[in-house]
């Protein structure tokens, strides 16, 4: 029994419609964003919150403010640029006692970006392989890169350590 090409075409189209109709949608995270968490340098297992901080990207479009917060923050999401292999962020400390001195630290990430297929429903995202990381230490005591690969999995990428009086 031979199947003609028209029947085969209709069968393939029917199976494709069933596959699309049974799609479950995209429930996965579709972005690969590094997460930076604040820690006490002198108590390294203790996360802290930082009061009154502004974070903005260097060389990004106007209005690229990530955080402009007069309240406390415990972590930062620092998206990397898809159009470059380097992203820099400035952390400006706006607490009342420091604001007049305009104290800032800079985080610099150099990375290789590559597309990553998540699924048919979710599509493609960029992942990043961090090649180099550096930072200034005006208020920041130190920083530790916890992962050198940033994917769409929600993980702590970076620890920012500050000295905290006990």
Buried (B, 14 or more C-beta within 10 A) or exposed (E): EEEEEEEEEEEEEEEEEEEEEEEEEEEEBBEBBBBBBBBBBEEEEEEBEBBBBBBBBEEBEEEBEBBEBEEEBEBBBBBBBEEEEBBBBBBBBBEEEBEEEEBBBBBBBBBEBEEEEBBEEBEEBBBBEBEEBEBBEEBBBEBEBBBEEBBBEEEEBBBBBBEBEE
